Amino acid sequence: MDKKFDLKSLNIKVFARERMQMQGERGLSLFPRLSDLKFQETEVSINDFPVSWGLRGECLTPTGGEDQHWLYLKADLMMPLQCQRCLSPMGVPVSVQQAFRFVTDEAIAELEDEDSEEDVLVLSSDMDVWELIEDELIMTVPLVPKHTVCPTQVPMSVADEAFEAAQEARPNPFAALAKLKQTP
């Protein structure tokens, strides 16, 4: 039997217990907070940057313990950003692969999250997986994207010849003070 799950309100417990898997693509425009990070002057439509995603649920029962509900997330995107060195547009591969373990309440999640390699979240019957994917991708976007080698020559000097000439033509105020000091 083929089950349909709504990723806007996914029941994690059922998804994990059924060991379900889902994958697909979704346009960048459907992730509004992530879209805000893109280079605004991109000539290509925002829908030309698909987010590829995959989900897998799993329910594990440790010896003598309660069921553990897991969600494995993988998402990839070629993000249109601006190089902070040459200021031209560039595509930056953004990829996330994360495991999430779900617990019954916030106190347990907070306590266990510090000591766990996986992220620990509170079990929910209506989790918005699209927001989870968007959050994980946002945290992966580089803060200062730069080309390895910029396509245009970047001036690395701040010297301006006209400024230097104006500075040389201007009298030195300390020289004027020295002249005053010498006059009886």
N, C-alpha and C positions, 0 to 999 in steps of 0.2 A: 504494500500500500504506500502510495506516494503522499507524504505529508507536506503541507505548505506552512511556512512560518513567516510572520510579518516581522521584519527586522526593525520596525519602528517601535514595536512592543513585544520583544522576544521573551518567552518563558524559558529561562536558562535551565531550570531543573529538567524540564521535558526535553529540551534540545540536547542536553548532556546525556540524559538517561537513554534516549533513543540513538545516541551516537551519530547524530546527524552531521552532514557536511553540506556546505553551500559555497558557491563562488560566483563571481560575475564581475561586471564593470559598471561603473556609475560615473557620470560626468562631474567634473570639478565644480561646475556651477551649482550642483546640489549639495555642496559642502560650503555654506556661506562664510564661516569663519576662516576656513582654509583658503577660500577664494580671495579673501581680503589681503592675504599675504603675497599674492602673485604680483608680478611686475605689471603695473597699470597700463603701460604703453605697448603691450604686446599686440602685434598686428593680427595674430591668429585668434580665432574664436576660442573662448574659454572651454567650450564643449569638445575641442580637439585635444584636451588633456584628460583622458579617462583615468579613473582610479580603479585599478584591478584589485580585487579583494577575495579572500577566502576565509571561511570559518569552519571549525570542526569542534564538536562537543564530545565530552567523554565523562563518564561517571566511574570513579574508582572507589573501591571499598578496602581501606587498609585493615590489616588484621586487628580485630578488637576495636575498631573505630567506626565512626559514622561515614556515610557516603560523602565523597568529595566530588563536587561538580566543577568541571574544567571547561574552559573555552580557549581555543587556540586561534589566534588571529594573524593573518598575513595580508599586507596591503602594500601596493607599489604605485608610484606616480612619477611622471616626469614633470616637475614643477617649474613653471616659467618665473624666473626671478631676475633681479638686476645685479650684475657684477659690481661689487663695491670698490673695485679698483679702476675699471675703465668705464663704468656706468652703462654698459650695453646689455641687452637682454641675453639670458642664457638659460638653458634647460638643466635643472639639477635633479638627478635621480633621488627620490625620497622613498625609502623602504622601511617597513616595520614588520617585525615578527615577534609576537608577544604571547605569553601564556598567562591566563587569568584563572585563579582558584577562587571559588565563591564560598563564603561563610555566612552564618545566620544573622549576625548583627554587626553594627558599626564598631563597637568596642573590640570585638574579636578581630575584625579586619585591621583596625589601627594597631593592635598589639602584635599581630602576626606579620604584618606587611614589612616591618623593619628587618625581620630576620629571614625573610623568604626571598628567593631569587625571582619567583613569579610575582605578579601583582595580585594582591588579595582584595577582592571586592565583596560587597554585600549582595547576597542572593536576592534576585528580584523576579517577579513574575511578568514584568513588563519593561524590560531593559531596552533602551534605544541604542541598538548596535551601530547605527549610522553615526551617532554622536561619539561613541567609543572609537570608531575608526577615525573620525575626524580629529579627536583629541590626540590619539597616538601619532597621527601624521603631523599634526601641528608641532608636537614635541620633538619630532625628528627633523623638521626643516632647519637647515643651517642658519645661524644668526647673521653671519657675515659671508654670503656666498661670493666666491671669487673664481675666475677662470684659472686654470693651471698656467696657461699662457694666453694672455689677452689677445684678441684678434686685431686690435688697433694699438698703435704706439701710445703709451701712457706717459705724459710728461711727469717726471719725478723731481722736478726742480720748481721752486717757488720764486726764483729770481726773475725780476722783470728789469730789462735794461733801462727803460724810461724811469722807473722808480730809482734805480741805482744812480742814474745821471742827476736826477733832481736832488738826491741826498748829497752828492758831491758838490753841487752848485750852492747849496745852502750853507751859510756861515755857521761855524761851530760856536755854540753859545759860550763854551768854556774859554775859547780863544778871545772872545770879546771881553770876558771877565779878566783874563790875564792882562789885556791891554789897559784896562781901567786900573788895575793894581800897579802897573808900572808908571802911570802918569802921576806927577807930584801934586 
